[in-house]
């Protein structure tokens, strides 16, 4: 059956069942929605794992494998079109990939163990990408979901339960639009004056995901072609913050309509791989894929296209020092296996955090974010300590830090070793510290903990 002919199911009434506004309730406008405080768990978490998995994982091909269908249906001469002509019989459709999405080796507890080992405090899982395939038994996506075809399993339900058994926060990615859904294309052709797709498909799905799986985070996407008024975003968010079962804990991003990026929402993504140079005045997140080209798994990826562990740690530290969270992406294979190279990277991040996590979790930007003397140094801080994260081991010993203001009570240690290090003040500010022999450290980044500095 065509995935683009879902039966009408108007669940929006549930989403928009708002009680009369009161002083302690959020109203469906951005001034009110944006005034909601961000739940504290999100800023403290710092590290999340992004997981792109779906029917697009079956062909697993192209520079951006999750966009395979779009590129295949695009202009002649694309790599995806050539791939299909050379490897599949005429008449083979994208929908024909769905029965091959067997997920025969999908073990949600094994995935959750890897995520826990990475040190991640939240996971964002793809419930539905722009192809419209739902990884849960969506009633508005008949025969185009993971229970009716493919794995014949509630993938979202299984991974949600496994993640929570590891005490990791659950995030759900959801694409608002669908490339080739006739209802969406009809709304688009009307200049978004009609909203049949929104009321019949997009919002009912979001409400269903919230009520069924109670996510701690909603990562909205696929919103950029139409304004937030078309998506009825503020009405949904007002329900989410006022009356949903996750109203007190849920976190949202900024992808709720054209022009909303970096402007509205709980925290800002702004753009894929967003990297500011100074700390923004609003909580933000950088999403970065280990495969620097694609979010979904690519069978044609090459080793030199993958981030190595030192690159990941450097990017992660940079992000946290500037007040952001780091959402590190992997794309599992269509059979449910996580490629060993991705697992190795995730466990490497966890190994680094086992030693240096004190300088990451629940920290904030310091008055100085970065200094680049003889080695690059990023700073983070808590109420009682400052952390200087060295991205190279210094060749000079003693080693000089320019930014700290020392006092008679200053102490300096290297995380992973409680031994107090010898240090001396530098006029008018800064210090020199005598370092031990270079200790082994996954990711090639070390942290000096400074207590008793301004």
MIFIVO-431028 format. One line per field, with one value per residue: residue number from 0; residue in one letter; x, y, z of N, C-alpha, C in turn. Coordinates in steps of 0.1 Angstrom, whole numbers, m for minus. Layout:
num = c(NUM,...)
residuo = c(A,...)
n_xx = c(X,...)
n_yy = c(Y,...)
n_zz = c(Z,...)
ca_xx = c(X,...)
ca_yy = c(Y,...)
ca_zz = c(Z,...)
c_xx = c(X,...)
c_yy = c(Y,...)
c_zz = c(Z,...)
END
This chain:
num = c(0,1,2,3,4,5,6,7,8,9,10,11,12,13,14,15,16,17,18,19,20,21,22,23,24,25,26,27,28,29,30,31,32,33,34,35,36,37,38,39,40,41,42,43,44,45,46,47,48,49,50,51,52,53,54,55,56,57,58,59,60,61,62,63,64,65,66,67,68,69,70,71,72,73,74,75,76,77,78,79,80,81,82,83,84,85,86,87,88,89,90,91,92,93,94,95,96,97,98,99,100,101,102,103,104,105,106,107,108,109,110,111,112,113,114,115,116,117,118,119,120,121,122,123,124,125,126,127,128,129,130,131,132,133,134,135,136,137,138,139,140,141,142,143,144,145,146,147,148,149,150,151,152,153,154,155,156,157,158,159,160,161,162,163,164,165,166,167,168,169,170,171,172,173,174,175,176,177,178,179,180,181,182,183,184,185,186,187,188,189,190,191,192,193,194,195,196,197,198,199,200,201,202,203,204,205,206,207,208,209,210,211,212,213,214,215,216,217,218,219,220,221,222,223,224,225,226,227,228,229,230,231,232,233,234,235,236,237,238,239,240,241,242,243,244,245,246,247,248,249,250,251,252,253,254,255,256,257,258,259,260,261,262,263,264,265,266,267,268,269,270,271,272,273,274,275,276,277,278,279,280,281,282,283,284,285,286,287,288,289,290,291,292,293,294,295,296,297,298,299,300,301,302,303,304,305,306,307,308,309,310,311,312,313,314,315,316,317,318,319,320,321,322,323,324,325,326,327,328,329,330,331,332,333,334,335,336,337,338,339,340,341,342,343,344,345,346,347,348,349,350,351,352,353,354,355,356,357,358,359,360,361,362,363,364,365,366,367,368,369,370,371,372,373,374,375,376,377,378,379,380,381,382,383,384,385,386,387,388,389,390,391,392,393,394,395,396,397,398,399,400,401,402,403,404,405,406,407,408,409,410,411,412,413,414,415,416,417,418,419,420,421,422,423,424,425,426,427,428,429,430,431,432,433,434,435,436,437,438,439,440,441,442,443,444,445,446,447,448,449,450,451,452,453)
residuo = c(X,X,X,X,X,X,X,X,X,X,X,X,X,X,X,X,X,X,X,X,X,X,X,X,X,X,X,X,X,X,X,X,X,X,X,X,X,X,X,X,X,X,X,X,X,X,X,X,X,X,X,X,X,X,X,X,X,X,X,X,X,X,X,X,X,X,X,X,X,X,X,X,X,X,X,X,X,X,X,X,X,X,X,X,X,X,X,X,X,X,X,X,X,X,X,X,X,X,X,X,X,X,X,X,X,X,X,X,X,X,X,X,X,X,X,X,X,X,X,X,X,X,X,X,X,X,X,X,X,X,X,X,X,X,X,X,X,X,X,X,X,X,X,X,X,X,X,X,X,X,X,X,X,X,X,X,X,X,X,X,X,X,X,X,X,X,X,X,X,X,X,X,X,X,X,X,X,X,X,X,X,X,X,X,X,X,X,X,X,X,X,X,X,X,X,X,X,X,X,X,X,X,X,X,X,X,X,X,X,X,X,X,X,X,X,X,X,X,X,X,X,X,X,X,X,X,X,X,X,X,X,X,X,X,X,X,X,X,X,X,X,X,X,X,X,X,X,X,X,X,X,X,X,X,X,X,X,X,X,X,X,X,X,X,X,X,X,X,X,X,X,X,X,X,X,X,X,X,X,X,X,X,X,X,X,X,X,X,X,X,X,X,X,X,X,X,X,X,X,X,X,X,X,X,X,X,X,X,X,X,X,X,X,X,X,X,X,X,X,X,X,X,X,X,X,X,X,X,X,X,X,X,X,X,X,X,X,X,X,X,X,X,X,X,X,X,X,X,X,X,X,X,X,X,X,X,X,X,X,X,X,X,X,X,X,X,X,X,X,X,X,X,X,X,X,X,X,X,X,X,X,X,X,X,X,X,X,X,X,X,X,X,X,X,X,X,X,X,X,X,X,X,X,X,X,X,X,X,X,X,X,X,X,X,X,X,X,X,X,X,X,X,X,X,X,X,X,X,X,X,X,X,X,X,X,X,X,X,X,X,X,X,X,X,X,X,X,X,X,X,X,X,X,X)
n_xx = c(8,3,24,15,m12,m28,m54,m78,m73,m81,m64,m58,m74,m70,m44,m49,m65,m68,m70,m87,m67,m44,m25,m4,0,10,5,m6,15,46,59,50,56,84,92,93,112,141,142,164,179,187,208,227,233,250,261,247,234,227,205,201,180,163,142,158,182,185,192,214,232,250,259,245,228,203,188,183,160,149,171,173,149,153,171,183,211,222,241,226,206,220,231,208,199,220,219,194,163,142,114,116,108,111,95,97,120,113,102,127,139,148,159,171,191,187,191,179,188,215,223,216,234,259,254,252,278,292,290,269,241,216,196,187,164,154,122,107,117,121,111,88,84,74,88,73,41,23,m9,m16,m1,m5,6,30,49,69,58,38,52,86,106,85,81,77,98,104,92,106,134,131,123,146,166,157,159,186,188,189,181,153,150,131,133,115,102,85,75,68,84,70,43,10,m10,6,19,m3,m11,11,10,m11,m1,2,m22,m41,m44,m45,m26,m13,m33,m42,m21,7,6,m12,6,27,14,6,32,41,21,23,50,62,84,115,126,119,129,124,120,123,107,110,100,76,56,55,29,14,21,9,24,28,4,6,29,21,1,18,35,17,m3,4,17,44,50,65,91,99,119,125,136,144,131,105,91,94,119,121,145,172,158,133,119,129,157,185,192,199,215,225,254,261,283,292,314,317,302,268,238,218,207,221,227,250,248,264,278,295,303,313,299,273,241,226,234,261,270,290,309,341,371,386,367,355,352,380,388,403,395,367,366,379,360,338,346,351,324,311,325,316,291,273,254,264,255,260,261,252,247,230,233,212,204,203,227,253,279,312,332,319,309,334,343,323,326,352,348,334,354,372,355,352,375,376,351,342,349,331,302,274,287,296,301,332,346,366,368,387,421,451,480,510,498,464,438,408,383,361,337,326,306,326,351,375,382,408,411,433,442,464,494,516,548,565,577,579,543,525,495,475,451,439,433,451,453,462,450,449,448,461,454,456,431,421,443,450,472,486,498,528,529,532,526,520,528,508,487,477,494,521,525,539,541,534,549,537,505,487,458,427,417,435,434,437,430,433,425,415,414,403,407,399)
n_yy = c(m12,23,46,71,76,80,71,95,110,127,137,161,176,167,177,204,210,232,247,276,305,312,329,313,297,288,307,304,318,333,350,341,314,313,323,303,286,267,233,221,197,194,213,205,180,179,160,142,115,112,94,82,62,41,33,44,34,10,11,26,46,72,107,119,98,96,112,98,90,115,125,105,108,132,155,143,122,121,106,87,80,68,47,32,25,8,m13,m23,m36,m24,m4,m8,5,31,25,m3,m9,m10,m36,m49,m38,m53,m54,m74,m79,m61,m50,m35,m32,m37,m16,5,0,7,34,43,37,56,79,96,115,119,106,110,98,88,91,95,103,125,109,99,74,57,48,36,22,41,54,71,65,42,10,20,19,7,m15,m25,m32,m42,m44,m52,m44,m24,0,24,22,1,9,32,21,6,26,41,22,24,48,70,101,104,114,123,125,141,145,172,177,158,146,137,134,135,151,170,182,193,212,228,237,253,276,272,279,261,234,207,185,191,190,164,147,156,170,152,130,139,144,118,105,119,112,84,77,95,115,131,151,168,168,187,189,194,216,239,249,261,286,290,294,279,253,253,256,270,265,237,236,251,234,212,222,230,210,184,150,153,179,193,185,183,192,213,220,245,243,250,262,282,306,304,293,297,316,311,288,261,255,263,251,262,257,228,214,237,262,285,314,327,326,321,340,323,291,264,239,218,197,170,147,116,104,126,134,122,116,93,58,49,27,33,49,63,58,81,100,100,113,112,101,122,145,145,148,174,190,186,196,223,231,227,245,269,270,252,221,189,170,140,122,89,65,36,3,m12,m37,m35,m34,m16,0,m12,8,31,24,21,48,60,46,55,82,80,68,89,108,94,101,129,140,156,181,187,178,195,220,254,282,299,331,335,319,307,302,305,297,282,258,248,258,253,266,257,259,255,264,263,256,260,248,239,228,210,207,196,180,199,209,226,229,242,249,275,293,319,331,327,342,341,331,330,306,290,259,233,206,176,162,129,123,128,142,172,198,216,251,285,320,345,377,403,385,351,319,296,261,231,202,167,136,129,116,87,92,88,103,124,147,167,177,204,211,239,252,278,301,332)
n_zz = c(0,m5,13,16,20,45,68,80,111,137,160,170,186,212,216,216,236,255,287,301,300,326,352,358,336,303,273,239,223,212,230,255,255,251,275,293,317,311,318,344,341,315,308,326,316,292,273,246,226,193,171,140,122,100,72,52,60,47,18,24,13,m4,m1,19,35,47,32,9,m6,m15,m30,m49,m63,m74,m96,m128,m130,m104,m78,m64,m81,m102,m87,m81,m107,m115,m97,m90,m101,m128,m119,m92,m61,m36,m14,m15,m2,25,35,36,57,81,107,122,140,160,191,217,244,242,227,245,265,253,248,275,283,268,283,278,287,277,250,216,196,163,154,131,99,71,51,60,72,100,131,150,160,144,140,121,100,83,74,68,87,115,127,111,88,77,105,121,147,176,175,186,211,222,223,239,264,270,272,293,313,318,331,315,299,277,244,216,181,156,124,110,84,53,25,1,7,m3,10,24,2,m12,7,6,m21,m19,m8,18,30,35,60,61,62,86,107,103,103,111,137,152,153,169,193,199,202,225,245,245,249,265,264,274,259,229,197,172,136,100,95,80,56,59,77,114,121,102,111,136,159,183,197,201,217,239,250,255,275,295,300,293,300,305,312,331,328,301,273,246,212,187,162,148,128,98,101,128,139,161,175,186,211,233,236,215,182,159,134,116,130,142,154,175,182,205,238,234,244,251,259,240,215,199,171,158,136,138,113,91,68,67,84,86,83,61,36,19,32,42,60,64,64,88,122,143,177,192,178,182,210,213,199,214,239,233,226,251,267,257,266,255,247,235,209,197,168,155,129,129,113,88,97,124,138,154,139,145,145,152,177,190,190,206,231,236,241,265,281,283,297,321,334,332,335,355,348,329,332,344,345,338,314,319,329,311,281,264,258,239,242,244,242,231,253,269,291,318,344,378,408,427,415,389,356,335,304,286,253,242,253,272,261,274,307,338,331,317,325,315,323,350,382,410,445,480,488,466,449,428,407,388,369,377,392,425,436,448,427,422,420,408,412,386,377,362,366,364,363,368,364,376,359,360,347,314,316,304,283,270,240,241,257,286,320,341,374,392,422,444,429,413)
ca_xx = c(0,11,26,10,m27,m32,m67,m79,m73,m79,m60,m53,m83,m63,m33,m53,m75,m62,m79,m86,m53,m42,m12,7,m1,16,m4,0,22,60,63,48,63,98,95,94,125,146,144,178,186,193,220,236,236,261,263,236,237,217,205,193,178,150,142,169,194,186,201,226,241,249,266,236,220,189,181,184,148,148,181,169,137,157,175,190,226,226,247,216,199,230,232,196,199,230,218,180,155,133,102,118,104,116,87,101,130,107,102,141,143,144,164,172,201,184,190,179,196,229,224,216,247,269,251,256,293,297,288,258,230,204,196,176,161,146,109,102,124,114,104,75,83,73,94,64,28,15,m22,m18,9,m9,14,43,55,78,50,31,62,100,109,73,84,76,112,105,89,117,146,127,123,160,173,153,165,200,186,193,169,148,147,125,133,103,101,71,70,72,87,61,30,1,m16,15,21,m15,m11,22,5,m21,7,0,m34,m48,m36,m49,m15,m10,m43,m45,m8,19,3,m16,17,35,7,7,45,41,12,27,64,65,98,120,130,114,138,116,127,114,97,116,94,63,57,50,14,9,23,2,34,26,m7,11,38,13,m4,30,40,7,m12,9,23,58,50,75,105,102,128,123,145,140,127,90,86,104,123,122,158,180,149,122,120,135,171,187,201,203,218,233,269,263,295,295,328,316,290,255,230,206,212,222,232,257,246,276,279,309,305,312,290,259,235,223,246,265,279,302,317,355,377,391,355,350,359,387,385,407,386,354,368,381,348,329,351,348,310,307,331,308,277,264,254,270,247,269,253,256,237,231,231,197,201,203,240,260,292,323,340,310,310,347,343,314,333,363,343,331,366,377,347,355,386,375,337,340,351,320,288,269,296,291,312,339,348,375,365,397,434,459,494,518,488,451,432,394,379,348,337,315,306,338,363,378,389,415,412,444,440,477,502,526,562,572,574,565,534,518,481,474,438,435,437,454,453,470,443,448,454,461,455,453,420,426,454,448,484,487,509,535,525,537,518,526,524,498,478,481,503,528,523,548,533,540,551,524,497,478,445,419,413,446,430,439,423,438,415,420,405,408,410,388)
ca_yy = c(0,36,52,85,77,76,75,107,107,140,138,175,181,164,186,218,211,241,254,291,309,318,335,303,289,294,309,300,328,331,357,333,301,315,327,291,282,254,223,221,185,195,220,197,167,182,151,134,107,113,81,82,49,39,27,49,26,m2,14,31,51,86,116,120,86,98,119,90,91,128,126,96,114,145,157,132,122,120,93,78,75,58,35,24,19,m3,m24,m27,m38,m13,m4,m9,18,33,17,m17,m11,m12,m50,m53,m32,m64,m51,m88,m79,m49,m53,m22,m32,m36,m1,13,m2,15,48,45,36,68,90,104,117,118,100,115,87,92,84,96,112,132,100,96,61,58,37,31,19,53,52,80,61,28,2,27,20,m4,m26,m31,m38,m41,m51,m57,m42,m10,3,36,17,m8,17,41,14,3,38,44,12,29,61,80,108,100,124,118,133,140,154,177,175,145,151,133,131,143,161,181,189,201,224,236,243,264,286,269,284,249,228,193,177,194,185,149,139,161,172,140,121,145,141,103,102,124,105,70,74,105,119,142,161,167,174,189,191,194,227,251,254,268,293,283,294,267,241,255,252,276,258,225,238,255,221,204,229,232,199,171,142,157,193,199,181,182,202,214,228,257,241,250,269,290,318,301,289,307,327,306,274,259,257,266,243,272,250,216,216,251,264,299,316,333,320,328,343,314,277,259,226,214,183,166,133,110,104,140,136,117,113,79,49,48,16,38,58,59,61,95,108,99,120,104,105,135,155,145,154,188,196,185,206,236,233,229,257,280,269,243,207,182,158,132,113,77,58,21,m4,m16,m49,m32,m34,m3,m3,m12,20,40,19,24,62,63,41,63,94,76,66,103,114,87,108,143,144,166,194,188,178,206,232,266,289,308,345,334,306,300,309,297,300,271,247,253,256,257,267,255,263,253,274,262,253,263,237,242,216,211,198,190,180,209,206,234,226,245,253,288,297,334,337,327,351,332,336,321,293,283,245,228,192,171,152,115,122,137,149,186,202,228,262,298,331,353,391,406,374,338,310,285,249,220,190,153,129,128,103,83,97,87,116,133,160,166,187,209,216,250,257,290,312,341)
ca_zz = c(0,m5,26,16,20,58,72,88,125,142,174,174,197,224,217,217,247,265,296,300,304,339,354,358,324,291,263,226,216,215,242,267,253,252,288,301,321,306,329,347,337,301,308,334,309,283,262,241,214,182,164,128,118,94,59,45,63,39,8,31,3,m7,8,31,33,52,21,m3,m15,m21,m41,m60,m70,m78,m110,m133,m128,m91,m74,m59,m93,m108,m78,m83,m121,m116,m87,m88,m113,m131,m112,m78,m55,m23,m5,m15,8,38,39,38,70,90,120,128,151,168,206,224,256,238,223,257,272,246,251,289,283,262,292,274,297,270,237,208,186,151,153,117,92,61,42,66,78,115,138,160,153,142,134,109,89,81,65,65,100,118,132,99,78,82,117,128,161,181,177,196,224,228,226,250,276,273,276,307,323,321,337,305,294,264,234,203,169,147,112,108,70,46,12,m10,12,m11,18,26,m11,m14,15,1,m33,m15,m1,32,34,41,70,62,67,100,116,101,103,119,151,159,156,180,205,201,208,239,254,245,253,275,262,282,250,216,187,160,124,88,96,75,44,62,90,126,121,95,119,149,168,197,203,205,228,251,255,260,287,305,303,289,311,306,312,340,325,287,267,231,204,180,148,149,116,91,108,143,143,169,179,195,215,246,234,200,174,149,121,118,132,147,162,177,186,219,244,232,256,252,258,227,213,186,167,150,133,136,99,88,57,67,97,85,80,47,33,12,40,43,73,66,65,102,132,153,191,196,171,189,223,210,195,226,249,227,228,265,273,252,271,247,248,224,205,188,160,149,121,129,100,87,105,139,144,155,134,155,145,159,191,195,193,218,243,238,248,279,288,286,307,333,341,331,335,365,341,319,336,353,345,330,309,328,324,299,275,257,256,230,243,239,238,233,266,271,305,323,358,387,418,435,408,375,349,323,296,276,241,239,265,270,260,284,321,342,321,321,322,316,327,364,393,421,459,489,489,453,447,414,406,374,371,377,402,436,441,446,419,425,411,412,406,376,378,372,368,358,371,362,372,373,355,361,334,307,318,293,284,258,234,241,264,301,327,354,383,399,433,451,419,410)
c_xx = c(9,12,19,m5,m32,m47,m68,m80,m70,m77,m57,m62,m77,m52,m37,m64,m70,m73,m78,m73,m54,m28,m1,7,5,5,2,5,37,65,62,56,78,102,96,108,129,148,159,185,193,207,231,241,249,262,251,241,225,217,195,192,164,152,154,182,196,195,215,237,239,257,258,226,205,181,181,172,147,159,179,158,141,162,183,205,231,232,237,208,208,231,220,195,209,228,204,172,146,120,103,116,111,108,91,113,125,107,116,147,140,148,166,181,199,182,191,187,211,232,225,229,258,266,255,271,299,297,277,247,217,206,184,175,151,133,104,111,115,107,90,73,84,79,86,50,19,2,m24,m8,7,0,27,49,62,71,43,40,76,102,97,75,81,90,113,102,100,129,143,128,138,168,170,158,179,200,191,180,166,144,141,126,120,103,87,66,74,73,76,47,20,m6,m7,17,9,m15,0,18,m5,m14,5,m12,m43,m39,m41,m38,m12,m20,m46,m32,2,16,m3,m4,25,27,7,20,46,33,17,40,69,80,102,125,123,123,130,124,118,104,99,109,82,64,51,35,8,10,15,12,32,15,m2,20,31,7,7,34,30,0,m7,15,37,60,61,89,109,110,125,134,138,134,112,84,96,106,124,136,165,171,138,124,128,150,173,196,207,205,226,248,271,274,298,310,329,303,278,248,218,212,211,228,239,254,257,276,293,312,302,303,275,255,231,235,248,274,291,310,331,360,381,379,349,358,367,384,390,399,373,356,371,368,338,333,348,333,306,313,323,294,268,264,259,261,254,261,260,244,238,228,216,194,200,216,246,274,303,330,332,311,323,348,335,321,345,359,340,343,372,369,349,365,382,360,334,341,340,306,285,278,289,303,319,341,357,372,377,410,443,474,503,510,474,444,418,391,364,349,325,315,319,351,363,385,395,418,422,442,453,485,514,540,570,567,583,557,526,504,480,462,435,441,439,453,461,463,443,455,452,463,452,442,425,438,452,460,484,500,515,531,531,529,527,520,520,488,483,490,511,527,533,540,541,544,537,517,490,464,438,415,423,441,431,433,430,427,421,410,412,413,397,382)
c_yy = c(13,41,65,86,73,79,87,103,120,140,152,180,178,174,200,220,219,247,269,295,315,323,325,293,296,295,306,311,327,338,348,320,303,319,315,288,269,245,221,209,187,202,212,185,168,173,143,126,108,99,83,68,47,32,31,41,14,1,18,36,65,95,118,109,88,106,111,91,104,129,117,102,127,146,145,133,121,106,83,72,65,45,26,17,7,m15,m29,m28,m26,m15,m6,5,19,26,2,m19,m14,m26,m55,m47,m42,m61,m64,m88,m67,m54,m40,m21,m31,m22,7,12,6,30,52,46,49,80,99,104,117,112,106,105,92,84,84,106,118,122,96,83,62,46,33,29,31,50,61,76,46,22,9,30,7,m16,m33,m37,m37,m50,m58,m56,m27,m5,14,31,9,0,26,33,10,14,42,34,16,43,72,88,105,113,117,129,131,150,159,174,161,149,149,130,140,154,173,189,197,213,233,244,254,276,285,276,273,242,213,184,179,188,170,141,144,162,160,130,126,142,126,100,107,115,90,68,84,109,131,154,158,175,175,192,191,205,239,257,263,275,285,283,283,254,241,251,258,269,245,227,243,243,213,209,230,219,185,163,145,172,200,196,182,194,202,222,240,255,239,258,278,303,316,298,300,318,323,292,273,261,258,256,252,265,237,220,231,253,279,301,323,326,328,331,334,300,271,245,224,200,180,151,128,108,119,144,134,115,98,71,49,36,21,48,53,64,75,105,108,107,110,109,118,146,156,152,169,195,197,195,220,240,236,242,270,279,260,229,201,170,151,121,100,72,43,16,m9,m28,m47,m32,m20,m7,m2,1,31,37,23,39,66,58,50,76,91,74,80,109,107,95,123,148,155,180,196,189,189,218,243,273,298,322,345,320,299,309,299,302,289,259,253,249,261,256,264,258,257,265,275,261,258,252,242,229,218,202,193,190,190,204,214,230,233,251,265,289,312,339,337,338,343,339,326,307,285,269,241,213,188,160,138,113,132,145,164,189,215,239,275,309,339,367,397,395,362,330,301,272,238,207,178,148,128,115,99,88,95,101,127,147,158,178,191,215,227,254,269,300,320,338)
c_zz = c(0,9,27,15,34,60,81,103,132,157,179,185,210,226,221,228,258,274,295,306,318,341,353,347,312,280,249,218,221,227,255,266,256,267,298,305,316,318,331,342,324,301,316,326,300,271,259,229,205,174,152,122,112,81,51,48,55,27,13,22,1,2,21,29,37,42,8,m12,m22,m33,m52,m69,m76,m93,m115,m131,m114,m88,m71,m71,m100,m100,m80,m97,m122,m107,m84,m101,m116,m124,m97,m72,m41,m12,m4,m6,22,43,41,51,81,105,128,140,161,183,213,237,253,234,235,265,266,248,265,290,277,272,289,285,290,256,229,196,175,151,139,111,80,51,48,73,93,121,150,153,152,135,122,98,87,70,61,79,104,124,120,89,84,94,124,143,164,185,187,210,230,231,238,263,280,278,290,317,326,327,328,300,280,256,222,192,161,136,110,94,65,31,2,m5,4,m3,20,13,m15,m6,10,m12,m30,m9,14,38,40,50,72,67,82,110,114,104,113,134,158,162,168,193,209,208,222,249,255,252,263,275,271,272,236,206,174,148,112,88,87,62,47,75,102,127,113,104,132,160,182,204,209,217,241,258,262,274,298,309,299,301,313,308,320,336,311,283,252,225,197,166,148,138,110,99,123,148,150,174,189,199,228,246,219,194,163,135,125,120,136,157,164,182,200,225,241,245,258,251,244,226,199,183,156,148,132,122,95,76,60,82,97,81,65,45,25,19,41,56,75,66,79,111,141,167,195,190,178,203,222,207,207,236,245,229,242,271,268,256,264,252,235,221,193,181,155,140,122,115,100,95,120,146,144,150,144,156,153,174,197,199,205,231,246,245,262,287,292,297,320,341,342,332,345,359,331,325,346,355,337,324,320,322,312,293,269,257,248,231,237,235,239,246,266,286,307,338,365,398,426,428,394,369,337,315,285,265,235,252,263,269,270,298,330,330,326,316,325,323,342,373,405,434,467,491,476,454,433,414,391,376,368,386,413,441,438,438,424,415,417,405,396,377,364,375,361,367,362,371,367,371,358,347,327,310,306,294,271,253,234,246,279,307,340,362,392,410,440,441,417,397)
END
